[in-house]
């Protein structure tokens, strides 16, 4: 089953982690799956260590980072118990 959150691009090459640009669109960041899973783990560790913060700036940054970690966990990380 195909995940609609994943854009499939048929390429015959391995794209490294780094900046990636499609035609005249803004460059974006492509992160290989293994690199993304390591980043997710680091975000989770940081969130655990900063869990009791009251500084609104840190809370805001951590919310954004947690959203990124959730996306990696949901759409990038391989889950052997889930079909597809």
mmCIF file of the N, C-alpha and C atoms, coordinates in Angstrom:
data_MODEL
# 
_entry.id   MODEL 
# 
loop_
_atom_site.group_PDB 
_atom_site.id 
_atom_site.type_symbol 
_atom_site.label_atom_id 
_atom_site.label_alt_id 
_atom_site.label_comp_id 
_atom_site.label_asym_id 
_atom_site.label_entity_id 
_atom_site.label_seq_id 
_atom_site.pdbx_PDB_ins_code 
_atom_site.Cartn_x 
_atom_site.Cartn_y 
_atom_site.Cartn_z 
_atom_site.occupancy 
_atom_site.B_iso_or_equiv 
_atom_site.pdbx_formal_charge 
_atom_site.auth_seq_id 
_atom_site.auth_comp_id 
_atom_site.auth_asym_id 
_atom_site.auth_atom_id 
_atom_site.pdbx_PDB_model_num 
ATOM 1   N N  . UNK A 1 1  ? 0.837  -1.177 0.000   1.00 0.00 ? 1  UNK A N  1 
ATOM 2   C CA . UNK A 1 1  ? 0.000  0.000  0.000   1.00 0.00 ? 1  UNK A CA 1 
ATOM 3   C C  . UNK A 1 1  ? 0.888  1.249  0.000   1.00 0.00 ? 1  UNK A C  1 
ATOM 4   N N  . UNK A 1 2  ? 0.597  2.194  -0.854  1.00 0.00 ? 2  UNK A N  1 
ATOM 5   C CA . UNK A 1 2  ? 1.384  3.407  -0.981  1.00 0.00 ? 2  UNK A CA 1 
ATOM 6   C C  . UNK A 1 2  ? 0.933  4.442  0.039   1.00 0.00 ? 2  UNK A C  1 
ATOM 7   N N  . UNK A 1 3  ? 1.894  5.092  0.686   1.00 0.00 ? 3  UNK A N  1 
ATOM 8   C CA . UNK A 1 3  ? 1.603  6.132  1.658   1.00 0.00 ? 3  UNK A CA 1 
ATOM 9   C C  . UNK A 1 3  ? 1.452  7.456  0.909   1.00 0.00 ? 3  UNK A C  1 
ATOM 10  N N  . UNK A 1 4  ? 0.277  8.115  0.964   1.00 0.00 ? 4  UNK A N  1 
ATOM 11  C CA . UNK A 1 4  ? 0.076  9.367  0.238   1.00 0.00 ? 4  UNK A CA 1 
ATOM 12  C C  . UNK A 1 4  ? 0.953  10.513 0.744   1.00 0.00 ? 4  UNK A C  1 
ATOM 13  N N  . UNK A 1 5  ? 1.536  10.369 1.927   1.00 0.00 ? 5  UNK A N  1 
ATOM 14  C CA . UNK A 1 5  ? 2.410  11.408 2.462   1.00 0.00 ? 5  UNK A CA 1 
ATOM 15  C C  . UNK A 1 5  ? 3.817  11.342 1.866   1.00 0.00 ? 5  UNK A C  1 
ATOM 16  N N  . UNK A 1 6  ? 4.094  10.280 1.107   1.00 0.00 ? 6  UNK A N  1 
ATOM 17  C CA . UNK A 1 6  ? 5.418  10.095 0.525   1.00 0.00 ? 6  UNK A CA 1 
ATOM 18  C C  . UNK A 1 6  ? 5.354  10.360 -0.971  1.00 0.00 ? 6  UNK A C  1 
ATOM 19  N N  . UNK A 1 7  ? 6.130  11.335 -1.434  1.00 0.00 ? 7  UNK A N  1 
ATOM 20  C CA . UNK A 1 7  ? 6.213  11.634 -2.861  1.00 0.00 ? 7  UNK A CA 1 
ATOM 21  C C  . UNK A 1 7  ? 7.236  10.696 -3.488  1.00 0.00 ? 7  UNK A C  1 
ATOM 22  N N  . UNK A 1 8  ? 6.787  9.890  -4.428  1.00 0.00 ? 8  UNK A N  1 
ATOM 23  C CA . UNK A 1 8  ? 7.668  8.943  -5.114  1.00 0.00 ? 8  UNK A CA 1 
ATOM 24  C C  . UNK A 1 8  ? 8.325  9.635  -6.312  1.00 0.00 ? 8  UNK A C  1 
ATOM 25  N N  . UNK A 1 9  ? 9.648  9.581  -6.393  1.00 0.00 ? 9  UNK A N  1 
ATOM 26  C CA . UNK A 1 9  ? 10.386 10.159 -7.518  1.00 0.00 ? 9  UNK A CA 1 
ATOM 27  C C  . UNK A 1 9  ? 11.264 9.052  -8.083  1.00 0.00 ? 9  UNK A C  1 
ATOM 28  N N  . UNK A 1 10 ? 10.924 8.564  -9.276  1.00 0.00 ? 10 UNK A N  1 
ATOM 29  C CA . UNK A 1 10 ? 11.707 7.470  -9.847  1.00 0.00 ? 10 UNK A CA 1 
ATOM 30  C C  . UNK A 1 10 ? 13.059 7.954  -10.379 1.00 0.00 ? 10 UNK A C  1 
ATOM 31  N N  . UNK A 1 11 ? 14.102 7.668  -9.632  1.00 0.00 ? 11 UNK A N  1 
ATOM 32  C CA . UNK A 1 11 ? 15.463 8.019  -10.033 1.00 0.00 ? 11 UNK A CA 1 
ATOM 33  C C  . UNK A 1 11 ? 16.330 6.771  -9.973  1.00 0.00 ? 11 UNK A C  1 
ATOM 34  N N  . UNK A 1 12 ? 17.288 6.723  -10.854 1.00 0.00 ? 12 UNK A N  1 
ATOM 35  C CA . UNK A 1 12 ? 18.195 5.578  -10.878 1.00 0.00 ? 12 UNK A CA 1 
ATOM 36  C C  . UNK A 1 12 ? 19.483 5.885  -10.122 1.00 0.00 ? 12 UNK A C  1 
ATOM 37  N N  . UNK A 1 13 ? 19.458 6.894  -9.253  1.00 0.00 ? 13 UNK A N  1 
ATOM 38  C CA . UNK A 1 13 ? 20.650 7.237  -8.493  1.00 0.00 ? 13 UNK A CA 1 
ATOM 39  C C  . UNK A 1 13 ? 20.296 7.438  -7.036  1.00 0.00 ? 13 UNK A C  1 
ATOM 40  N N  . UNK A 1 14 ? 21.310 7.319  -6.193  1.00 0.00 ? 14 UNK A N  1 
ATOM 41  C CA . UNK A 1 14 ? 21.105 7.553  -4.759  1.00 0.00 ? 14 UNK A CA 1 
ATOM 42  C C  . UNK A 1 14 ? 21.399 9.020  -4.480  1.00 0.00 ? 14 UNK A C  1 
ATOM 43  N N  . UNK A 1 15 ? 20.431 9.718  -3.952  1.00 0.00 ? 15 UNK A N  1 
ATOM 44  C CA . UNK A 1 15 ? 20.596 11.128 -3.638  1.00 0.00 ? 15 UNK A CA 1 
ATOM 45  C C  . UNK A 1 15 ? 21.131 11.236 -2.212  1.00 0.00 ? 15 UNK A C  1 
ATOM 46  N N  . UNK A 1 16 ? 22.241 11.975 -2.021  1.00 0.00 ? 16 UNK A N  1 
ATOM 47  C CA . UNK A 1 16 ? 22.775 12.116 -0.670  1.00 0.00 ? 16 UNK A CA 1 
ATOM 48  C C  . UNK A 1 16 ? 21.978 13.115 0.147   1.00 0.00 ? 16 UNK A C  1 
ATOM 49  N N  . UNK A 1 17 ? 22.137 13.056 1.464   1.00 0.00 ? 17 UNK A N  1 
ATOM 50  C CA . UNK A 1 17 ? 21.542 14.067 2.332   1.00 0.00 ? 17 UNK A CA 1 
ATOM 51  C C  . UNK A 1 17 ? 22.124 15.419 1.948   1.00 0.00 ? 17 UNK A C  1 
ATOM 52  N N  . UNK A 1 18 ? 21.252 16.395 1.772   1.00 0.00 ? 18 UNK A N  1 
ATOM 53  C CA . UNK A 1 18 ? 21.721 17.739 1.424   1.00 0.00 ? 18 UNK A CA 1 
ATOM 54  C C  . UNK A 1 18 ? 20.637 18.532 0.721   1.00 0.00 ? 18 UNK A C  1 
ATOM 55  N N  . UNK A 1 19 ? 21.045 19.653 0.145   1.00 0.00 ? 19 UNK A N  1 
ATOM 56  C CA . UNK A 1 19 ? 20.103 20.524 -0.554  1.00 0.00 ? 19 UNK A CA 1 
ATOM 57  C C  . UNK A 1 19 ? 19.659 19.848 -1.848  1.00 0.00 ? 19 UNK A C  1 
ATOM 58  N N  . UNK A 1 20 ? 18.368 20.023 -2.160  1.00 0.00 ? 20 UNK A N  1 
ATOM 59  C CA . UNK A 1 20 ? 17.786 19.433 -3.369  1.00 0.00 ? 20 UNK A CA 1 
ATOM 60  C C  . UNK A 1 20 ? 16.817 20.458 -3.946  1.00 0.00 ? 20 UNK A C  1 
ATOM 61  N N  . UNK A 1 21 ? 16.902 20.676 -5.254  1.00 0.00 ? 21 UNK A N  1 
ATOM 62  C CA . UNK A 1 21 ? 16.047 21.674 -5.891  1.00 0.00 ? 21 UNK A CA 1 
ATOM 63  C C  . UNK A 1 21 ? 15.347 21.059 -7.087  1.00 0.00 ? 21 UNK A C  1 
ATOM 64  N N  . UNK A 1 22 ? 14.044 21.324 -7.217  1.00 0.00 ? 22 UNK A N  1 
ATOM 65  C CA . UNK A 1 22 ? 13.250 20.880 -8.354  1.00 0.00 ? 22 UNK A CA 1 
ATOM 66  C C  . UNK A 1 22 ? 13.000 22.075 -9.261  1.00 0.00 ? 22 UNK A C  1 
ATOM 67  N N  . UNK A 1 23 ? 13.560 22.019 -10.446 1.00 0.00 ? 23 UNK A N  1 
ATOM 68  C CA . UNK A 1 23 ? 13.434 23.078 -11.447 1.00 0.00 ? 23 UNK A CA 1 
ATOM 69  C C  . UNK A 1 23 ? 13.702 24.444 -10.822 1.00 0.00 ? 23 UNK A C  1 
ATOM 70  N N  . UNK A 1 24 ? 12.751 25.391 -10.924 1.00 0.00 ? 24 UNK A N  1 
ATOM 71  C CA . UNK A 1 24 ? 13.008 26.744 -10.424 1.00 0.00 ? 24 UNK A CA 1 
ATOM 72  C C  . UNK A 1 24 ? 12.420 26.985 -9.031  1.00 0.00 ? 24 UNK A C  1 
ATOM 73  N N  . UNK A 1 25 ? 12.002 25.908 -8.341  1.00 0.00 ? 25 UNK A N  1 
ATOM 74  C CA . UNK A 1 25 ? 11.469 26.023 -6.992  1.00 0.00 ? 25 UNK A CA 1 
ATOM 75  C C  . UNK A 1 25 ? 12.610 26.301 -6.011  1.00 0.00 ? 25 UNK A C  1 
ATOM 76  N N  . UNK A 1 26 ? 12.268 26.723 -4.806  1.00 0.00 ? 26 UNK A N  1 
ATOM 77  C CA . UNK A 1 26 ? 13.264 26.942 -3.769  1.00 0.00 ? 26 UNK A CA 1 
ATOM 78  C C  . UNK A 1 26 ? 13.984 25.624 -3.462  1.00 0.00 ? 26 UNK A C  1 
ATOM 79  N N  . UNK A 1 27 ? 15.269 25.679 -3.168  1.00 0.00 ? 27 UNK A N  1 
ATOM 80  C CA . UNK A 1 27 ? 15.940 24.463 -2.711  1.00 0.00 ? 27 UNK A CA 1 
ATOM 81  C C  . UNK A 1 27 ? 15.347 24.021 -1.374  1.00 0.00 ? 27 UNK A C  1 
ATOM 82  N N  . UNK A 1 28 ? 15.294 22.733 -1.180  1.00 0.00 ? 28 UNK A N  1 
ATOM 83  C CA . UNK A 1 28 ? 14.831 22.179 0.081   1.00 0.00 ? 28 UNK A CA 1 
ATOM 84  C C  . UNK A 1 28 ? 15.900 21.264 0.645   1.00 0.00 ? 28 UNK A C  1 
ATOM 85  N N  . UNK A 1 29 ? 15.603 20.651 1.745   1.00 0.00 ? 29 UNK A N  1 
ATOM 86  C CA . UNK A 1 29 ? 16.541 19.731 2.383   1.00 0.00 ? 29 UNK A CA 1 
ATOM 87  C C  . UNK A 1 29 ? 16.055 18.308 2.173   1.00 0.00 ? 29 UNK A C  1 
ATOM 88  N N  . UNK A 1 30 ? 16.896 17.482 1.583   1.00 0.00 ? 30 UNK A N  1 
ATOM 89  C CA . UNK A 1 30 ? 16.610 16.057 1.486   1.00 0.00 ? 30 UNK A CA 1 
ATOM 90  C C  . UNK A 1 30 ? 17.469 15.362 2.518   1.00 0.00 ? 30 UNK A C  1 
ATOM 91  N N  . UNK A 1 31 ? 16.860 14.464 3.269   1.00 0.00 ? 31 UNK A N  1 
ATOM 92  C CA . UNK A 1 31 ? 17.601 13.717 4.271   1.00 0.00 ? 31 UNK A CA 1 
ATOM 93  C C  . UNK A 1 31 ? 17.353 12.232 4.052   1.00 0.00 ? 31 UNK A C  1 
ATOM 94  N N  . UNK A 1 32 ? 18.430 11.496 3.863   1.00 0.00 ? 32 UNK A N  1 
ATOM 95  C CA . UNK A 1 32 ? 18.312 10.047 3.696   1.00 0.00 ? 32 UNK A CA 1 
ATOM 96  C C  . UNK A 1 32 ? 17.694 9.447  4.961   1.00 0.00 ? 32 UNK A C  1 
ATOM 97  N N  . UNK A 1 33 ? 16.983 8.353  4.788   1.00 0.00 ? 33 UNK A N  1 
ATOM 98  C CA . UNK A 1 33 ? 16.247 7.735  5.882   1.00 0.00 ? 33 UNK A CA 1 
ATOM 99  C C  . UNK A 1 33 ? 17.075 7.464  7.122   1.00 0.00 ? 33 UNK A C  1 
ATOM 100 N N  . UNK A 1 34 ? 18.257 6.906  6.946   1.00 0.00 ? 34 UNK A N  1 
ATOM 101 C CA . UNK A 1 34 ? 19.107 6.586  8.094   1.00 0.00 ? 34 UNK A CA 1 
ATOM 102 C C  . UNK A 1 34 ? 19.481 7.864  8.850   1.00 0.00 ? 34 UNK A C  1 
ATOM 103 N N  . UNK A 1 35 ? 19.818 8.927  8.109   1.00 0.00 ? 35 UNK A N  1 
ATOM 104 C CA . UNK A 1 35 ? 20.154 10.197 8.744   1.00 0.00 ? 35 UNK A CA 1 
ATOM 105 C C  . UNK A 1 35 ? 18.946 10.772 9.479   1.00 0.00 ? 35 UNK A C  1 
ATOM 106 N N  . UNK A 1 36 ? 17.767 10.623 8.890   1.00 0.00 ? 36 UNK A N  1 
ATOM 107 C CA . UNK A 1 36 ? 16.541 11.132 9.508   1.00 0.00 ? 36 UNK A CA 1 
ATOM 108 C C  . UNK A 1 36 ? 16.228 10.392 10.808  1.00 0.00 ? 36 UNK A C  1 
ATOM 109 N N  . UNK A 1 37 ? 16.415 9.087  10.826  1.00 0.00 ? 37 UNK A N  1 
ATOM 110 C CA . UNK A 1 37 ? 16.138 8.307  12.040  1.00 0.00 ? 37 UNK A CA 1 
ATOM 111 C C  . UNK A 1 37 ? 17.109 8.697  13.156  1.00 0.00 ? 37 UNK A C  1 
ATOM 112 N N  . UNK A 1 38 ? 18.379 8.937  12.822  1.00 0.00 ? 38 UNK A N  1 
ATOM 113 C CA . UNK A 1 38 ? 19.335 9.409  13.832  1.00 0.00 ? 38 UNK A CA 1 
ATOM 114 C C  . UNK A 1 38 ? 18.934 10.787 14.344  1.00 0.00 ? 38 UNK A C  1 
ATOM 115 N N  . UNK A 1 39 ? 18.480 11.674 13.452  1.00 0.00 ? 39 UNK A N  1 
ATOM 116 C CA . UNK A 1 39 ? 18.021 12.998 13.877  1.00 0.00 ? 39 UNK A CA 1 
ATOM 117 C C  . UNK A 1 39 ? 16.806 12.870 14.792  1.00 0.00 ? 39 UNK A C  1 
ATOM 118 N N  . UNK A 1 40 ? 15.875 12.001 14.449  1.00 0.00 ? 40 UNK A N  1 
ATOM 119 C CA . UNK A 1 40 ? 14.697 11.778 15.279  1.00 0.00 ? 40 UNK A CA 1 
ATOM 120 C C  . UNK A 1 40 ? 15.114 11.357 16.698  1.00 0.00 ? 40 UNK A C  1 
ATOM 121 N N  . UNK A 1 41 ? 16.058 10.445 16.787  1.00 0.00 ? 41 UNK A N  1 
ATOM 122 C CA . UNK A 1 41 ? 16.515 9.975  18.099  1.00 0.00 ? 41 UNK A CA 1 
ATOM 123 C C  . UNK A 1 41 ? 17.147 11.118 18.893  1.00 0.00 ? 41 UNK A C  1 
ATOM 124 N N  . UNK A 1 42 ? 17.917 11.971 18.233  1.00 0.00 ? 42 UNK A N  1 
ATOM 125 C CA . UNK A 1 42 ? 18.547 13.108 18.911  1.00 0.00 ? 42 UNK A CA 1 
ATOM 126 C C  . UNK A 1 42 ? 17.495 14.118 19.378  1.00 0.00 ? 42 UNK A C  1 
ATOM 127 N N  . UNK A 1 43 ? 16.474 14.336 18.554  1.00 0.00 ? 43 UNK A N  1 
ATOM 128 C CA . UNK A 1 43 ? 15.390 15.248 18.950  1.00 0.00 ? 43 UNK A CA 1 
ATOM 129 C C  . UNK A 1 43 ? 14.677 14.699 20.178  1.00 0.00 ? 43 UNK A C  1 
ATOM 130 N N  . UNK A 1 44 ? 14.410 13.398 20.201  1.00 0.00 ? 44 UNK A N  1 
ATOM 131 C CA . UNK A 1 44 ? 13.722 12.782 21.351  1.00 0.00 ? 44 UNK A CA 1 
ATOM 132 C C  . UNK A 1 44 ? 14.558 12.934 22.630  1.00 0.00 ? 44 UNK A C  1 
ATOM 133 N N  . UNK A 1 45 ? 15.880 12.756 22.522  1.00 0.00 ? 45 UNK A N  1 
ATOM 134 C CA . UNK A 1 45 ? 16.764 12.915 23.688  1.00 0.00 ? 45 UNK A CA 1 
ATOM 135 C C  . UNK A 1 45 ? 16.732 14.361 24.166  1.00 0.00 ? 45 UNK A C  1 
ATOM 136 N N  . UNK A 1 46 ? 16.828 15.312 23.230  1.00 0.00 ? 46 UNK A N  1 
ATOM 137 C CA . UNK A 1 46 ? 16.786 16.729 23.579  1.00 0.00 ? 46 UNK A CA 1 
ATOM 138 C C  . UNK A 1 46 ? 15.457 17.089 24.239  1.00 0.00 ? 46 UNK A C  1 
ATOM 139 N N  . UNK A 1 47 ? 14.354 16.584 23.691  1.00 0.00 ? 47 UNK A N  1 
ATOM 140 C CA . UNK A 1 47 ? 13.031 16.866 24.258  1.00 0.00 ? 47 UNK A CA 1 
ATOM 141 C C  . UNK A 1 47 ? 12.922 16.330 25.683  1.00 0.00 ? 47 UNK A C  1 
ATOM 142 N N  . UNK A 1 48 ? 13.499 15.159 25.916  1.00 0.00 ? 48 UNK A N  1 
ATOM 143 C CA . UNK A 1 48 ? 13.469 14.572 27.258  1.00 0.00 ? 48 UNK A CA 1 
ATOM 144 C C  . UNK A 1 48 ? 14.261 15.439 28.240  1.00 0.00 ? 48 UNK A C  1 
ATOM 145 N N  . UNK A 1 49 ? 15.413 15.916 27.797  1.00 0.00 ? 49 UNK A N  1 
ATOM 146 C CA . UNK A 1 49 ? 16.253 16.732 28.680  1.00 0.00 ? 49 UNK A CA 1 
ATOM 147 C C  . UNK A 1 49 ? 15.682 18.120 28.932  1.00 0.00 ? 49 UNK A C  1 
ATOM 148 N N  . UNK A 1 50 ? 14.926 18.640 27.976  1.00 0.00 ? 50 UNK A N  1 
ATOM 149 C CA . UNK A 1 50 ? 14.361 19.974 28.114  1.00 0.00 ? 50 UNK A CA 1 
ATOM 150 C C  . UNK A 1 50 ? 12.876 19.944 28.475  1.00 0.00 ? 50 UNK A C  1 
ATOM 151 N N  . UNK A 1 51 ? 12.391 18.813 28.905  1.00 0.00 ? 51 UNK A N  1 
ATOM 152 C CA . UNK A 1 51 ? 10.971 18.611 29.145  1.00 0.00 ? 51 UNK A CA 1 
ATOM 153 C C  . UNK A 1 51 ? 10.314 19.544 30.137  1.00 0.00 ? 51 UNK A C  1 
ATOM 154 N N  . UNK A 1 52 ? 11.036 20.058 31.111  1.00 0.00 ? 52 UNK A N  1 
ATOM 155 C CA . UNK A 1 52 ? 10.438 20.895 32.149  1.00 0.00 ? 52 UNK A CA 1 
ATOM 156 C C  . UNK A 1 52 ? 10.676 22.383 31.925  1.00 0.00 ? 52 UNK A C  1 
ATOM 157 N N  . UNK A 1 53 ? 10.931 22.776 30.695  1.00 0.00 ? 53 UNK A N  1 
ATOM 158 C CA . UNK A 1 53 ? 11.202 24.178 30.390  1.00 0.00 ? 53 UNK A CA 1 
ATOM 159 C C  . UNK A 1 53 ? 9.958  25.035 30.543  1.00 0.00 ? 53 UNK A C  1 
ATOM 160 N N  . UNK A 1 54 ? 10.156 26.270 30.976  1.00 0.00 ? 54 UNK A N  1 
ATOM 161 C CA . UNK A 1 54 ? 9.071  27.244 31.030  1.00 0.00 ? 54 UNK A CA 1 
ATOM 162 C C  . UNK A 1 54 ? 9.307  28.390 30.053  1.00 0.00 ? 54 UNK A C  1 
ATOM 163 N N  . UNK A 1 55 ? 10.499 28.430 29.449  1.00 0.00 ? 55 UNK A N  1 
ATOM 164 C CA . UNK A 1 55 ? 10.835 29.471 28.478  1.00 0.00 ? 55 UNK A CA 1 
ATOM 165 C C  . UNK A 1 55 ? 10.021 29.238 27.201  1.00 0.00 ? 55 UNK A C  1 
ATOM 166 N N  . UNK A 1 56 ? 9.190  30.201 26.821  1.00 0.00 ? 56 UNK A N  1 
ATOM 167 C CA . UNK A 1 56 ? 8.308  30.024 25.666  1.00 0.00 ? 56 UNK A CA 1 
ATOM 168 C C  . UNK A 1 56 ? 9.068  29.846 24.360  1.00 0.00 ? 56 UNK A C  1 
ATOM 169 N N  . UNK A 1 57 ? 10.230 30.466 24.241  1.00 0.00 ? 57 UNK A N  1 
ATOM 170 C CA . UNK A 1 57 ? 11.040 30.293 23.031  1.00 0.00 ? 57 UNK A CA 1 
ATOM 171 C C  . UNK A 1 57 ? 11.509 28.857 22.887  1.00 0.00 ? 57 UNK A C  1 
ATOM 172 N N  . UNK A 1 58 ? 11.984 28.268 23.964  1.00 0.00 ? 58 UNK A N  1 
ATOM 173 C CA . UNK A 1 58 ? 12.440 26.873 23.931  1.00 0.00 ? 58 UNK A CA 1 
ATOM 174 C C  . UNK A 1 58 ? 11.260 25.944 23.706  1.00 0.00 ? 58 UNK A C  1 
ATOM 175 N N  . UNK A 1 59 ? 10.141 26.216 24.343  1.00 0.00 ? 59 UNK A N  1 
ATOM 176 C CA . UNK A 1 59 ? 8.949  25.386 24.155  1.00 0.00 ? 59 UNK A CA 1 
ATOM 177 C C  . UNK A 1 59 ? 8.519  25.409 22.691  1.00 0.00 ? 59 UNK A C  1 
ATOM 178 N N  . UNK A 1 60 ? 8.541  26.589 22.069  1.00 0.00 ? 60 UNK A N  1 
ATOM 179 C CA . UNK A 1 60 ? 8.154  26.726 20.665  1.00 0.00 ? 60 UNK A CA 1 
ATOM 180 C C  . UNK A 1 60 ? 9.085  25.942 19.743  1.00 0.00 ? 60 UNK A C  1 
ATOM 181 N N  . UNK A 1 61 ? 10.381 26.064 19.980  1.00 0.00 ? 61 UNK A N  1 
ATOM 182 C CA . UNK A 1 61 ? 11.360 25.331 19.167  1.00 0.00 ? 61 UNK A CA 1 
ATOM 183 C C  . UNK A 1 61 ? 11.169 23.832 19.340  1.00 0.00 ? 61 UNK A C  1 
ATOM 184 N N  . UNK A 1 62 ? 10.964 23.383 20.569  1.00 0.00 ? 62 UNK A N  1 
ATOM 185 C CA . UNK A 1 62 ? 10.797 21.956 20.818  1.00 0.00 ? 62 UNK A CA 1 
ATOM 186 C C  . UNK A 1 62 ? 9.518  21.429 20.189  1.00 0.00 ? 62 UNK A C  1 
ATOM 187 N N  . UNK A 1 63 ? 8.464  22.245 20.151  1.00 0.00 ? 63 UNK A N  1 
ATOM 188 C CA . UNK A 1 63 ? 7.231  21.810 19.473  1.00 0.00 ? 63 UNK A CA 1 
ATOM 189 C C  . UNK A 1 63 ? 7.502  21.565 17.995  1.00 0.00 ? 63 UNK A C  1 
ATOM 190 N N  . UNK A 1 64 ? 8.226  22.478 17.359  1.00 0.00 ? 64 UNK A N  1 
ATOM 191 C CA . UNK A 1 64 ? 8.562  22.308 15.941  1.00 0.00 ? 64 UNK A CA 1 
ATOM 192 C C  . UNK A 1 64 ? 9.440  21.079 15.723  1.00 0.00 ? 64 UNK A C  1 
ATOM 193 N N  . UNK A 1 65 ? 10.431 20.889 16.591  1.00 0.00 ? 65 UNK A N  1 
ATOM 194 C CA . UNK A 1 65 ? 11.309 19.732 16.458  1.00 0.00 ? 65 UNK A CA 1 
ATOM 195 C C  . UNK A 1 65 ? 10.549 18.432 16.709  1.00 0.00 ? 65 UNK A C  1 
ATOM 196 N N  . UNK A 1 66 ? 9.640  18.437 17.672  1.00 0.00 ? 66 UNK A N  1 
ATOM 197 C CA . UNK A 1 66 ? 8.839  17.236 17.932  1.00 0.00 ? 66 UNK A CA 1 
ATOM 198 C C  . UNK A 1 66 ? 7.939  16.892 16.750  1.00 0.00 ? 66 UNK A C  1 
ATOM 199 N N  . UNK A 1 67 ? 7.395  17.915 16.075  1.00 0.00 ? 67 UNK A N  1 
ATOM 200 C CA . UNK A 1 67 ? 6.596  17.666 14.873  1.00 0.00 ? 67 UNK A CA 1 
ATOM 201 C C  . UNK A 1 67 ? 7.454  17.004 13.794  1.00 0.00 ? 67 UNK A C  1 
ATOM 202 N N  . UNK A 1 68 ? 8.690  17.467 13.645  1.00 0.00 ? 68 UNK A N  1 
ATOM 203 C CA . UNK A 1 68 ? 9.606  16.859 12.681  1.00 0.00 ? 68 UNK A CA 1 
ATOM 204 C C  . UNK A 1 68 ? 9.919  15.415 13.066  1.00 0.00 ? 68 UNK A C  1 
ATOM 205 N N  . UNK A 1 69 ? 10.178 15.181 14.347  1.00 0.00 ? 69 UNK A N  1 
ATOM 206 C CA . UNK A 1 69 ? 10.462 13.821 14.816  1.00 0.00 ? 69 UNK A CA 1 
ATOM 207 C C  . UNK A 1 69 ? 9.257  12.907 14.603  1.00 0.00 ? 69 UNK A C  1 
ATOM 208 N N  . UNK A 1 70 ? 8.048  13.427 14.842  1.00 0.00 ? 70 UNK A N  1 
ATOM 209 C CA . UNK A 1 70 ? 6.841  12.630 14.615  1.00 0.00 ? 70 UNK A CA 1 
ATOM 210 C C  . UNK A 1 70 ? 6.687  12.267 13.139  1.00 0.00 ? 70 UNK A C  1 
ATOM 211 N N  . UNK A 1 71 ? 6.974  13.230 12.244  1.00 0.00 ? 71 UNK A N  1 
ATOM 212 C CA . UNK A 1 71 ? 6.906  12.970 10.805  1.00 0.00 ? 71 UNK A CA 1 
ATOM 213 C C  . UNK A 1 71 ? 7.899  11.872 10.412  1.00 0.00 ? 71 UNK A C  1 
ATOM 214 N N  . UNK A 1 72 ? 9.116  11.961 10.936  1.00 0.00 ? 72 UNK A N  1 
ATOM 215 C CA . UNK A 1 72 ? 10.130 10.940 10.632  1.00 0.00 ? 72 UNK A CA 1 
ATOM 216 C C  . UNK A 1 72 ? 9.656  9.580  11.133  1.00 0.00 ? 72 UNK A C  1 
ATOM 217 N N  . UNK A 1 73 ? 9.134  9.552  12.354  1.00 0.00 ? 73 UNK A N  1 
ATOM 218 C CA . UNK A 1 73 ? 8.669  8.284  12.929  1.00 0.00 ? 73 UNK A CA 1 
ATOM 219 C C  . UNK A 1 73 ? 7.513  7.702  12.120  1.00 0.00 ? 73 UNK A C  1 
ATOM 220 N N  . UNK A 1 74 ? 6.599  8.554  11.679  1.00 0.00 ? 74 UNK A N  1 
ATOM 221 C CA . UNK A 1 74 ? 5.406  8.097  10.962  1.00 0.00 ? 74 UNK A CA 1 
ATOM 222 C C  . UNK A 1 74 ? 5.690  7.720  9.505   1.00 0.00 ? 74 UNK A C  1 
ATOM 223 N N  . UNK A 1 75 ? 6.473  8.551  8.791   1.00 0.00 ? 75 UNK A N  1 
ATOM 224 C CA . UNK A 1 75 ? 6.588  8.394  7.342   1.00 0.00 ? 75 UNK A CA 1 
ATOM 225 C C  . UNK A 1 75 ? 7.944  7.929  6.833   1.00 0.00 ? 75 UNK A C  1 
ATOM 226 N N  . UNK A 1 76 ? 8.971  7.959  7.674   1.00 0.00 ? 76 UNK A N  1 
ATOM 227 C CA . UNK A 1 76 ? 10.321 7.614  7.214   1.00 0.00 ? 76 UNK A CA 1 
ATOM 228 C C  . UNK A 1 76 ? 10.815 6.325  7.860   1.00 0.00 ? 76 UNK A C  1 
ATOM 229 N N  . UNK A 1 77 ? 10.712 6.244  9.165   1.00 0.00 ? 77 UNK A N  1 
ATOM 230 C CA . UNK A 1 77 ? 11.227 5.089  9.919   1.00 0.00 ? 77 UNK A CA 1 
ATOM 231 C C  . UNK A 1 77 ? 10.519 3.818  9.481   1.00 0.00 ? 77 UNK A C  1 
ATOM 232 N N  . UNK A 1 78 ? 11.275 2.773  9.317   1.00 0.00 ? 78 UNK A N  1 
ATOM 233 C CA . UNK A 1 78 ? 10.700 1.484  8.927   1.00 0.00 ? 78 UNK A CA 1 
ATOM 234 C C  . UNK A 1 78 ? 10.072 0.845  10.162  1.00 0.00 ? 78 UNK A C  1 
ATOM 235 N N  . UNK A 1 79 ? 8.804  0.486  10.019  1.00 0.00 ? 79 UNK A N  1 
ATOM 236 C CA . UNK A 1 79 ? 8.068  -0.172 11.100  1.00 0.00 ? 79 UNK A CA 1 
ATOM 237 C C  . UNK A 1 79 ? 7.735  -1.595 10.623  1.00 0.00 ? 79 UNK A C  1 
ATOM 238 N N  . UNK A 1 80 ? 8.493  -2.601 11.072  1.00 0.00 ? 80 UNK A N  1 
ATOM 239 C CA . UNK A 1 80 ? 8.246  -3.960 10.603  1.00 0.00 ? 80 UNK A CA 1 
ATOM 240 C C  . UNK A 1 80 ? 6.866  -4.503 10.944  1.00 0.00 ? 80 UNK A C  1 
ATOM 241 N N  . UNK A 1 81 ? 6.209  -3.903 11.946  1.00 0.00 ? 81 UNK A N  1 
ATOM 242 C CA . UNK A 1 81 ? 4.892  -4.391 12.348  1.00 0.00 ? 81 UNK A CA 1 
ATOM 243 C C  . UNK A 1 81 ? 3.747  -3.778 11.530  1.00 0.00 ? 81 UNK A C  1 
ATOM 244 N N  . UNK A 1 82 ? 4.066  -2.790 10.668  1.00 0.00 ? 82 UNK A N  1 
ATOM 245 C CA . UNK A 1 82 ? 3.031  -2.141 9.872   1.00 0.00 ? 82 UNK A CA 1 
ATOM 246 C C  . UNK A 1 82 ? 3.118  -2.610 8.420   1.00 0.00 ? 82 UNK A C  1 
ATOM 247 N N  . UNK A 1 83 ? 1.993  -2.905 7.796   1.00 0.00 ? 83 UNK A N  1 
ATOM 248 C CA . UNK A 1 83 ? 2.023  -3.317 6.388   1.00 0.00 ? 83 UNK A CA 1 
ATOM 249 C C  . UNK A 1 83 ? 2.367  -2.154 5.474   1.00 0.00 ? 83 UNK A C  1 
ATOM 250 N N  . UNK A 1 84 ? 2.938  -2.490 4.312   1.00 0.00 ? 84 UNK A N  1 
ATOM 251 C CA . UNK A 1 84 ? 3.195  -1.491 3.288   1.00 0.00 ? 84 UNK A CA 1 
ATOM 252 C C  . UNK A 1 84 ? 4.553  -0.955 3.375   1.00 0.00 ? 84 UNK A C  1 
# 
